[in-house]
Amino acid sequence: MTILGFSSFSQTNHDWNIFRGDQQLTGVSSTKIPDKPELLWTYTTGDNIKAAPVVSGGNIIIGSTDGIVYCLDLKGGLRWKFDTGNVVEAPAIVVNETVFVGNLDGSLYALDLNTGEEKWLYKTDNQISGSPNFWKDGATTSIIVGSYDYFLHCVDAETGKARWKYESDNFVNGAAACIDGKAVFGGCDGFLHIVDIKTGNLYAKVDVSTYVASSVTVEGDMAYIGDYEGRFSRVDMAAGKIDWQWEHENTHLPFIASPALKGNRVVIGNNDKFIYCFDKNSGKLLWKFNTGKKVDASAVIIRDKVLVANTRGDLSILGLGDGALLWAYELGSAVIGNPAVAGGKIIVGGLDGSVYCFGD
C-alpha cells in the first residue's frame, strides 16, 4: 500500500483552521511572529480551558469546560457564544465557514462561523475528546471524529448524516490525521489504524503500544506517534511496521502531546518535562529542552522556531535548530491545549479559563 502525500487543504498565514495547522496534523505555521511577543489581551470564559483554539477569517474559536463554544475577534471581543450543554475539551475545526466541535456527552455540532447558529447535531455514544478532521472528495466533504464509544465516525459535513463508523477496540481519544483519502489514528487499544475515508474499511493496523492518547502526525508513508508508556515511534504505513522507536531508558513517562514535523525534524513534549527533537529518518535525538514541568500541550513549529507550553503555564520559544531558549513568558496557569499561531499572533487557552493573545 502506497500513501501519497496529498492534501486538499492549505493553511494561510492568517488562519489556523485546525488545532495542528493542517489535515496531516504536522503542527506547522508559516506566519512570522515577533522575536519577543507581548501580551495584547485576555478574555475570560466561565471555566477551565482544555481545548486548543483555532483561528479562521478573523475569528478565534475555543471551547471551555463550562460547555460553551466562544467566538472572539482578533482584539479579544466576543462575537458569539454557543452553549453545547456539556464540557468542551476537544478543539474545533473550521471548514467552509462552518465550525465543527464535539463535547463530553458525545455531541458533534456544526455551527455557522459568522453567527454561531446551529446547523446540525450528530450524536455519538460517548464523549468526544479529540478534534474533528475533514476530507474532501470532489463535491463531498466528510467530517471524521473519534469517540469514547470506540468508533471513528464519518459524517457528511453538509447534512450531519452518518456515512460510516469504524470500530476500534478501545476509546479514541485523539484526532485522526488525514492523507490521500486515509484517516490515520492511534487508539487506546494500542494500534495505529489506517482507514479508507470513502468506505470506512480498514487498510491496515499496526501494534505500537498498549495505549495511545495523542494524535498522529503523518507525512508520505510515515506516521509519527507517541504513546502512554513513553515510546515515540515512526511507523511505515506502507510496510505495516515500526520503522524506528525511541524511549527514555529510565523515565518511561507518557507522551500526551502530539508531534510537530518540519523538514527532517520532529518535535514532541513528554510528561518528563522535556521537549525532544529527533531526526525524522533515523530517530536520532538531536536535542532536548527541560521546560521545568510536564508537557501535555503539543509544540508548534513556526519557521525556524518551536513554541511550547507546559502545565506550570510557561510559554517558551526555542530554536528549531538547537533547542536554545529564545523567549519565555509565565502565564501562571497550566496550558494543556496547543496554541494557535496565525496572522503573526499566538493564541493560547489556560486552565484558569482565560484566552491569551500575544503579538506586537
Secondary structure, DSSP 8 states (H G I E B T S, - for coil): -------S----TT-B-STTSSTT---EE-S---SS-EEEEEEE-SS---S--EEETTEEEEE-TTSEEEEEETTS-EEEEEE-SS---S--EEETTEEEEE-TTSEEEEEETTT--EEEEEE-SS---S--EEEEETTEEEEEEE-TTSEEEEEETTT--EEEEEE-SS---S--EEETTEEEEE-TTSEEEEEETTT--EEEEEE--S---S--EEETTEEEEE-TTSEEEEEETTTTEEEEEEE-SS------S--EEETTEEEEE-TTSEEEEEETTT--EEEEEE-SS---S--EEETTEEEEE-TT-EEEEEETTT--EEEEEE-SS---S--EEETTEEEEE-TTSEEEEEE-
